[in-house]
Amino acid sequence: MPETRTTEVLQPGVTLTTIVRGAADPADSWTVEVAVPGGSGSPDPDAPPTAIAAREPADRLAQDLTGHGFAARVEDVVTPRVADFAGGSIGFRVRIGGYPVKAGADAQLAQVRAVGFTASTVFTGWDGASTDRGPWVVRVLTVDPTAFRGSLAGDFGPDIERRETTSALAAAAEATAGVNAGFFVLDPVAGAPGDPAGVGVYRGRLLSEAVNGRPSFVFSGDGRHAGVTRNSWTGTVSGGHQKLTLDGLNRVPGLVRNCGGTGDTPTDRPLHDTTCTDPDELIAFTPDYGASTPAGPGVEAVLDEHDRVIAVRSPRGGALAAGTRSVQATGDLVDDLTNMAQPARKLTIASHLTGGRADFVINGGPELVRDGRVHATPNRDGMVRPGDPSFYYGWAAKRNPRTIAGVDGRGRIMLVTVDGRATTSLGLSIAESADLAQALGMRDAINLDGGGSTTMVAHDKVVNTPSDAAGERPVGDAILVLP
């Protein structure tokens, strides 16, 4: 394929390489994708429409569309094998037409919607077909520890619960460059927007618990050490003769984004973009969380700088002064914490992260490369949802904007963005992301948050093209390269 590469030195030991690979493929076109009614062939008659389904309901939808005068086709969605998922045929999609420009597909879409079908326009270059020829726009920040004299940081801004754009985080820290980082809560119904949806260690302080077993990108502040690890977390609070198990750190009690906790519904295993629930939780807070801890039914013990109880709030919620912290209890744990939190009693909060500690630990997933070999793990990391192939189809199998972090055999840290959801850059599937990371020479690599979050900043400018219609998306945290 045709390819161009340009490299710019941003500061000693830091380069930005822009790779434009391939060219527009005339075989790709705009088409109308029609959602398969969820109640058709489903045990749940009220199930929502899905992007792909079994053959029978897809055929039935195509026949219905044909009866309305549309030339519908049924396509088998075949995905590649990855390290922990067999791939193959995962379902069937229903499409109408093929148009060289989006306007033609949009006109067809209006007709399809007018008779009551759920549909959207999509570009076939986003499907992930191995025959596509591009284009792709890849940007690689490389930090070489042999020449780098600056520092690296994971940064969430003024507090955890507020989202900030990558460019705003970079500007506030006077960073030379940066990329968006880990997954985070976006919708308030899933918790506090901006809260890391997984582990978060910042300047050596563990401020967000792990989605147990999921991978993370770890690195030292001087850039000399980096890698990919898998983390689990345990925590306790004890006082008097009692010891209670913590459920989390700095998040809304009862809401566990990406799951992976203990005793939660519907599962304790990682389940991506899913909010598990638990009415009975014990959550520890620091002032890093925000202006006020979450308010609601339950009880909250506030501790001074010596970890002695100075207040008990019920209902829970309120400001935390510098040097203080608190523990909130909900449901069946309210009485236990109330009995423990006697005035002036010292409460000991213990927190342990397995998988190794570092200056910075940023959540992500799936793994992409391990020991120099392609090793994509979407099943283990919760991107394969039982009974919901449409999620894997849209999130992992189709091409999307991606952000990747890794380290090569020479110890160089690589932070990569790939633009997507456009005709000028198709994006990557998870399998393709793993191939790219290996092709760039990464020894170990991980997928970070992508889609509309994918952003790269250099010298106070956003250098990639974020895919959200509104422009750059506020995120939970960023990885920054500092002078």
Residue pairs with C-beta under 8 A, 6 or more apart in sequence:
1 21
1 22
1 23
1 133
1 134
2 21
2 22
2 23
3 19
3 20
3 21
3 22
4 19
4 20
5 17
5 18
5 19
6 17
6 18
7 15
7 16
7 17
7 18
8 15
8 16
8 17
8 458
9 15
10 16
10 141
10 176
10 177
10 458
10 459
10 481
11 150
11 176
11 481
11 483
12 147
12 148
12 149
12 150
13 143
13 144
13 145
13 146
13 147
13 148
13 149
13 150
13 223
14 141
14 142
14 143
14 144
14 148
14 150
14 176
14 177
14 481
15 141
15 142
15 144
16 139
16 140
16 141
16 142
16 177
16 458
16 463
17 139
17 140
17 142
18 137
18 138
18 139
18 140
18 463
19 136
19 137
19 138
19 139
19 140
20 135
20 136
20 137
20 138
21 134
21 135
21 136
21 138
22 132
22 133
22 134
22 135
22 136
23 133
23 134
23 135
24 133
24 134
24 135
24 423
25 125
25 131
25 132
25 133
25 134
27 124
27 131
28 123
28 124
28 125
28 132
28 423
29 98
29 99
29 100
29 123
29 124
30 98
30 99
30 100
30 101
30 102
30 104
30 105
30 121
30 122
30 123
30 124
31 95
31 96
31 97
31 98
31 99
31 105
31 121
31 122
31 123
31 124
32 95
32 96
32 97
32 105
32 108
32 109
32 112
32 119
32 120
32 121
32 122
33 51
33 93
33 94
33 95
33 119
33 120
33 121
33 122
34 61
34 65
34 72
34 94
34 95
34 96
34 112
34 117
34 118
34 119
35 49
35 50
35 51
35 117
35 118
35 119
35 120
36 49
36 50
36 51
36 52
36 53
36 57
36 58
36 61
36 93
36 94
37 49
37 57
37 61
38 44
38 46
38 47
38 48
38 49
38 50
39 45
39 46
39 47
40 53
40 57
40 60
40 61
41 53
41 54
41 56
41 57
42 57
49 118
50 388
50 390
51 93
51 390
51 393
51 394
52 58
52 77
52 90
52 91
52 92
52 93
52 389
52 390
52 393
53 91
53 92
53 390
54 91
54 92
55 74
55 92
58 74
58 91
58 92
58 93
58 94
59 74
59 92
61 72
61 94
62 72
62 73
62 74
62 94
65 72
65 94
65 96
65 112
65 117
66 72
68 115
70 96
70 111
70 112
71 96
71 97
72 94
72 95
72 96
73 94
73 95
73 96
74 92
74 93
74 94
75 92
75 93
75 94
75 95
76 89
76 92
77 89
77 90
77 91
77 92
77 93
77 393
77 397
78 87
78 88
78 89
78 90
79 87
79 88
79 90
79 128
79 392
79 393
79 396
79 397
79 429
79 431
80 87
80 130
80 429
80 431
81 87
81 88
82 376
82 377
82 378
82 430
82 431
82 434
83 367
83 374
83 375
83 376
83 377
84 376
84 377
84 378
84 379
84 380
85 378
85 379
85 384
85 392
90 389
90 392
90 393
90 397
91 389
91 390
91 393
93 393
96 108
96 112
96 119
97 104
97 105
97 108
98 124
99 105
99 108
102 121
102 123
105 121
106 121
109 119
109 120
109 121
112 119
113 119
123 423
123 426
125 132
125 399
125 423
125 426
126 398
126 399
126 400
126 420
126 421
126 426
126 427
127 398
127 399
128 397
128 398
128 399
128 429
128 431
128 432
132 426
134 426
135 424
135 425
135 426
136 418
136 419
136 425
136 426
136 427
136 428
137 418
137 419
137 424
137 425
137 464
137 465
138 416
138 417
138 418
138 436
139 416
139 417
139 418
139 456
139 463
139 464
140 414
140 415
140 416
140 440
141 177
141 179
141 414
141 415
141 416
141 456
141 458
141 481
142 412
142 413
142 414
143 152
143 223
143 412
143 413
143 414
143 415
143 481
144 410
144 412
145 222
145 223
145 224
145 411
145 412
145 413
148 222
148 223
150 176
150 223
150 481
150 482
150 483
151 221
151 222
151 223
151 482
152 219
152 220
152 221
152 222
152 223
152 360
152 413
152 479
152 480
152 481
152 482
153 173
153 175
153 202
153 203
153 221
153 360
153 479
153 480
153 482
154 181
154 200
154 201
154 202
154 360
154 361
154 362
154 477
154 478
154 479
154 480
155 169
155 172
155 173
155 202
155 477
155 478
155 480
156 164
156 169
156 194
156 196
156 200
156 202
156 207
156 288
156 476
156 477
157 164
157 168
157 169
157 172
157 194
157 477
158 164
159 194
159 288
159 289
159 290
159 291
160 192
160 194
160 195
160 196
160 200
160 207
160 208
160 250
160 288
160 289
160 290
160 476
161 192
161 193
161 194
161 195
161 289
161 290
162 193
162 194
162 290
163 184
163 193
163 194
163 474
163 475
163 476
164 172
164 194
164 474
164 475
164 478
165 455
165 472
165 473
165 474
165 475
166 178
166 179
166 180
166 455
166 456
166 457
166 462
166 472
166 475
166 478
167 455
167 457
167 460
167 461
167 462
167 472
168 474
169 175
169 178
169 477
169 478
169 480
170 177
170 178
170 457
170 460
170 478
170 480
171 460
173 480
173 482
174 482
174 483
175 457
175 480
175 481
175 482
175 483
176 458
176 459
176 481
176 482
176 483
177 456
177 457
177 458
177 459
177 480
177 481
178 415
178 456
178 457
178 478
178 479
178 480
178 481
179 403
179 405
179 415
179 416
179 417
179 448
179 455
179 456
179 457
179 478
179 479
180 403
180 448
180 449
180 453
180 454
180 455
180 473
180 475
180 477
180 478
180 479
181 362
181 364
181 403
181 448
181 449
181 475
181 476
181 477
181 478
181 479
182 196
182 197
182 198
182 199
182 200
182 216
182 362
182 363
182 364
182 448
182 449
182 476
182 477
183 196
183 197
183 198
183 257
183 258
183 272
183 363
183 364
183 365
183 448
183 449
183 476
184 193
184 194
184 195
184 196
184 197
184 449
184 475
184 476
184 477
185 191
185 192
185 193
185 194
185 195
185 197
185 251
185 257
185 476
186 193
187 193
189 275
190 255
190 257
190 275
191 251
191 252
191 255
191 257
191 275
192 251
192 252
192 289
192 290
192 294
194 474
194 475
194 476
195 208
195 250
195 251
195 252
195 257
195 476
196 207
196 208
196 363
196 476
196 477
197 211
197 257
197 258
197 363
197 476
198 208
198 210
198 211
198 214
198 216
198 258
198 260
198 363
198 364
198 365
199 206
199 208
199 209
199 210
199 211
199 214
199 216
199 231
199 233
199 353
199 361
199 362
199 363
200 206
200 207
200 208
200 361
200 362
200 363
200 477
201 207
201 218
201 353
201 357
201 358
201 359
201 360
201 361
202 360
202 477
203 221
203 359
203 360
204 357
204 358
204 359
205 288
206 233
206 249
206 351
206 353
206 357
206 361
207 249
207 250
207 286
207 288
208 249
208 250
208 251
208 363
209 233
209 235
209 248
209 249
209 251
209 351
210 216
210 231
210 232
210 233
210 260
210 353
210 355
210 363
211 258
211 259
211 260
211 261
211 270
211 363
211 365
211 382
212 231
212 232
212 233
212 260
212 261
212 262
212 268
212 270
213 230
213 231
213 232
213 260
213 269
213 270
213 380
213 381
214 230
214 231
214 258
214 260
214 270
214 363
214 364
214 365
214 381
214 382
215 228
215 229
215 230
215 231
215 364
215 365
215 366
215 367
215 377
215 381
215 446
216 228
216 229
216 230
216 231
216 355
216 361
216 362
216 363
216 364
216 446
217 226
217 227
217 228
217 361
217 362
217 364
217 405
217 406
217 446
217 448
217 479
218 226
218 227
218 228
218 229
218 356
218 358
218 360
218 361
218 362
219 225
219 226
219 227
219 358
219 359
219 360
219 413
219 479
220 226
220 358
220 359
220 360
221 359
221 360
223 413
224 411
225 358
225 411
226 407
226 411
226 413
227 407
227 444
228 367
228 370
228 406
228 407
228 444
228 445
228 446
229 355
229 356
229 361
230 355
231 353
231 354
231 355
231 361
232 353
232 354
232 355
233 351
233 352
233 353
233 354
234 245
234 246
234 351
234 352
235 245
235 246
235 248
235 249
235 284
235 349
235 350
235 351
235 352
236 243
236 244
236 245
236 246
236 348
236 349
236 350
237 243
237 244
237 246
237 282
237 284
237 327
237 337
237 340
237 347
237 348
237 349
237 350
238 244
238 340
238 347
238 348
238 350
239 309
239 340
239 341
239 342
239 345
239 346
239 347
239 348
240 340
240 342
240 345
242 336
242 339
242 340
244 282
244 333
244 336
244 337
244 340
245 262
245 282
246 282
246 283
246 284
246 327
246 349
246 351
247 253
247 256
247 261
247 262
247 278
247 281
247 282
247 283
248 256
248 261
248 281
248 283
248 284
249 283
249 284
249 285
249 286
249 351
250 283
250 284
250 285
250 286
250 288
250 289
251 257
251 283
252 283
252 294
253 281
253 282
253 283
253 294
253 296
253 298
253 316
253 328
253 329
253 330
254 277
254 278
254 279
254 281
254 330
254 331
255 275
255 276
255 277
256 264
256 275
256 276
256 277
256 278
257 274
257 275
258 270
258 271
258 272
258 273
258 274
258 382
259 267
259 268
259 269
259 270
259 271
259 274
259 275
259 276
259 382
260 268
260 269
260 270
260 271
260 276
260 382
261 268
261 276
261 278
262 268
263 278
263 280
264 276
264 277
264 278
265 276
265 277
265 278
266 276
267 276
268 276
269 382
270 365
270 380
270 381
270 382
271 382
271 385
272 365
272 381
272 382
272 383
272 385
272 391
272 395
273 391
273 395
274 382
274 385
279 330
279 331
279 332
280 330
280 331
280 332
280 333
281 328
281 329
281 330
281 331
281 333
282 327
282 328
282 329
282 333
282 337
283 327
283 328
284 325
284 326
284 327
284 349
284 351
285 293
285 320
285 325
285 326
285 327
285 328
286 320
286 325
287 320
287 321
287 322
287 323
287 324
287 325
289 320
291 319
292 317
292 318
292 319
293 300
293 316
293 317
293 318
293 319
293 320
293 326
293 328
294 316
294 317
294 328
295 315
295 316
295 317
295 318
296 315
296 316
296 317
296 330
297 315
297 316
297 330
298 314
298 315
298 316
298 328
298 329
298 330
298 331
298 334
299 312
299 313
299 314
299 315
299 316
299 328
299 329
299 334
299 337
299 338
299 341
300 312
300 313
300 314
300 316
300 317
300 318
300 326
300 327
300 328
300 329
301 309
301 311
301 312
301 326
301 327
301 337
301 340
301 341
301 347
302 309
302 310
302 311
302 312
302 313
302 318
302 320
302 324
302 325
302 326
303 309
303 310
303 324
303 325
303 326
303 327
303 347
303 349
304 310
304 323
304 324
305 323
305 324
306 346
307 325
307 346
307 347
307 348
307 349
308 344
308 345
308 346
308 347
309 341
309 342
309 343
309 344
309 345
309 346
309 347
310 324
310 343
310 344
312 338
312 341
312 343
314 334
314 338
316 328
316 329
316 330
320 326
325 349
327 337
327 341
327 347
327 349
328 337
329 336
329 337
329 338
340 347
341 347
353 361
360 479
362 405
362 448
362 477
362 479
364 405
364 446
364 447
364 448
364 449
365 377
365 381
365 382
365 383
365 446
365 447
366 376
366 377
366 378
366 380
366 381
366 383
366 430
366 446
366 447
367 375
367 376
367 377
367 381
367 445
367 446
367 447
368 374
368 375
368 376
368 404
368 406
368 430
368 433
368 434
368 437
368 438
368 442
368 445
368 446
368 447
369 375
369 406
369 434
369 437
369 438
369 442
369 443
369 444
369 445
370 444
371 443
371 444
372 409
372 438
372 442
372 443
373 438
374 434
374 435
374 438
375 434
376 430
376 431
376 433
376 434
378 384
378 392
378 396
378 430
383 391
383 392
383 395
383 396
383 430
384 392
384 396
385 391
385 392
396 429
396 430
396 431
397 429
397 430
398 429
399 420
399 426
399 427
399 428
399 429
399 432
400 420
400 421
400 427
400 428
400 429
400 450
400 451
401 417
401 418
401 419
401 420
401 421
401 427
401 450
401 451
401 452
401 453
401 454
401 466
401 467
402 416
402 417
402 418
402 420
402 427
402 428
402 433
402 447
402 450
402 454
403 415
403 416
403 417
403 418
403 447
403 448
403 449
403 450
403 453
403 454
403 455
404 414
404 415
404 416
404 417
404 418
404 433
404 436
404 437
404 445
404 446
404 447
404 448
405 413
405 414
405 415
405 416
405 445
405 446
405 448
405 479
406 413
406 414
406 416
406 437
406 440
406 442
406 443
406 444
406 445
406 446
407 413
407 414
407 442
407 443
407 444
407 445
408 414
408 440
408 441
408 442
408 443
409 441
409 443
414 440
414 441
414 442
414 445
415 456
415 479
415 481
416 436
416 437
416 440
417 454
417 455
417 456
417 464
418 425
418 427
418 428
418 433
418 436
418 454
419 425
419 427
419 454
419 464
419 465
419 467
420 426
420 427
420 428
420 450
420 454
420 467
421 427
421 451
421 467
422 465
422 467
424 465
425 465
428 436
430 447
433 447
434 445
437 445
438 445
449 475
449 476
451 467
452 466
452 467
452 468
452 473
453 473
453 475
454 464
454 466
454 467
455 462
455 464
455 466
455 472
455 473
455 475
456 462
456 463
456 464
457 463
462 472
466 472
466 473
